[in-house]
Amino acid sequence: MPAPGRDRFDRADAPSVAVVGGGIAGLAAATLLAERGARVTLYEQGESLGGRLAGWRTRLADGSEATMSRGFHAFFRQYYNLRGLLRRTDPGLDRLRPLPDYPLQHSGGLTDSFARVPRTPPFSAMGFVALSPTFGWRDLATMDARAALPLLDVRVPEVYERFDNISATAFLEGVRFPEAAHHLAFEVFSRSFFADPRELSAAELLLMFHIYFLGSSEGLLFDVPDEPFPQALWEPLGDYLRSLGVDVRTGTPVHGVHPCDDGGVEVGTDSGAGRHEAAVLALDPGALRAVVAASSGLGTPAWRDDVAALVTAPSFLVSRLWLDRPVRADRPGFLGTSGYDGLDNISVLERYEGEAARWSARTGGSVVELHAYAVAEGSGPEAVQNGLIDSLRRVYPETRRAQIVDARHEWRSDCPFFPVGSYARRPPVRTPDPRVTLAGDAIRCDLPVALMERAATTGFLAAGALLAGWGVRGQVLWTVPRAGRSPVLRALGAAGRR
């Protein structure tokens, strides 16, 4: 619950607040601040809003225009706060479309599906084990049940105290999970953090298990935008912010945020310094490190060291291909893959995105997207790109006959990484300077949230922390429970702590 306070600022006492970063976290912070009557300036270095979910126009070889982005993102039903942000311009979430399944396929021949898994805890976890081909009775008999008990009673933030110092792989090996389940299910989840599971903190893996299986009744159901990100999500939200009086400045990188001796902060840009009474820094890890390093006098030495210690995940690749013929009609909109030489998933965009569907209908082709996370350092870009296409042809053999009308290959390295032992130094929303707060999916949040939902939640928390200082109420936030919902499973999990 937010701190009590008045509903909004009076016009005469409305403070000026800078929000640095126009991704999900910055948009959430700017929205709440503007709705409470603050005078908000939103600085975004890119030419459009959306951050890592931004999009841009490109012209294809056939002369048609398309919207390129950094690819598929699943808007899970447990993303309560992100969905609340999107409801500002789409109350019924009509611009999101459900995908019926989260199918997984391993190169060894095993496939898995979550469509039939019950969504009510604890039957969700039990159903996953019972229905998955990766679990056999012999496998269950060899598992270390006591070592697996912590999965049944994940508590936030205690999970970090207990499991941040071992890797996701080490935890699963200790449980003696079946090798197939390890690779097909948990590795797919861990790589959604753009990380090799051998390096990812086990606490993050346990948190995901809690969020999707034992902490909520939504399971792995998710939605996707029915048009590209800008048209479906960010352009309407940008218009909403402008209607609230927000000064949206895209194409405006921030080079430093400097506390002023008489209060407030100065935000430095190419065109000069803007004076504000407070600021929210909603940036990816690399950009946050750079801004703090350039902001002499901001925070304490220990805090600055913690920001400097934030780690960026390895590079990842998104390859989008426009093919001259369709993939098979029964191919899903999204398929998670494992064991295909670095290919992590395949999306068939015309299954859910209107722009791609119109191109497909007009040309008879398909728009296919390939992701490769945590690409090994030193890998040659062209070799990786060609390798993904080769893997696509293994997974969907009909694409061997397809000609590539056009292709876009997007390489990025700006996502947060949560390696073993890093949680203690992860900076929280509040900073040593009460005029400055942090937001983003790299920021510590002692709530059971992850990925895009962590970005939205910390954005609202960062705005709420500033508002509380001015005696204005923030926003009620919703999450899955901090502990498992089943008393029986919590009791079993507690036994594992003894």
Salt bridges, closest charged atoms under 4 A:
ASP7 OD1 - ARG473 NE 3.03
ASP10 OD2 - ARG6 NH1 3.72
ASP13 OD2 - ARG6 NH2 2.67
GLU35 OE1 - ARG88 NH2 2.92
GLU65 OE1 - ARG57 NH2 3.19
GLU65 OE2 - ARG59 NH2 3.20
ASP153 OD2 - ARG155 NE 2.90
ASP153 OD2 - ARG497 NH1 2.68
GLU179 OE2 - HIS183 NE2 2.65
GLU187 OE1 - HIS183 ND1 2.77
ASP196 OD2 - ARG198 NH2 2.55
GLU204 OE2 - ARG426 NH2 3.10
GLU204 OE1 - ARG454 NH2 3.23
ASP223 OD2 - ARG77 NE 2.91
ASP223 OD2 - ARG83 NH2 2.83
GLU227 OE2 - ARG358 NH1 3.03
ASP239 OD1 - ARG242 NH1 3.55
ASP247 OD2 - ARG249 NE 2.80
ASP262 OD1 - ARG275 NH2 2.76
ASP270 OD1 - HIS255 NE2 2.46
GLU277 OE2 - ARG39 NH2 3.87
ASP306 OD1 - ARG425 NE 2.83
ASP324 OD1 - ARG325 NE 3.26
ASP330 OD1 - ARG328 NE 2.89
ASP341 OD2 - ARG394 NH1 3.34
ASP344 OD1 - ARG191 NE 2.53
GLU350 OE2 - ARG351 NH1 3.96
GLU355 OE1 - ARG57 NH1 2.89
GLU369 OE1 - ARG320 NH2 2.73
GLU369 OE2 - HIS371 NE2 2.87
ASP390 OD1 - ARG393 NH1 3.97
GLU398 OE1 - ARG331 NH2 2.90
ASP406 OD1 - ARG408 NH1 2.82
GLU410 OE1 - ARG412 NH1 2.99
ASP414 OD1 - ARG70 NH2 2.73
ASP433 OD1 - ARG435 NE 2.92
ASP441 OD2 - ARG52 NH2 2.28
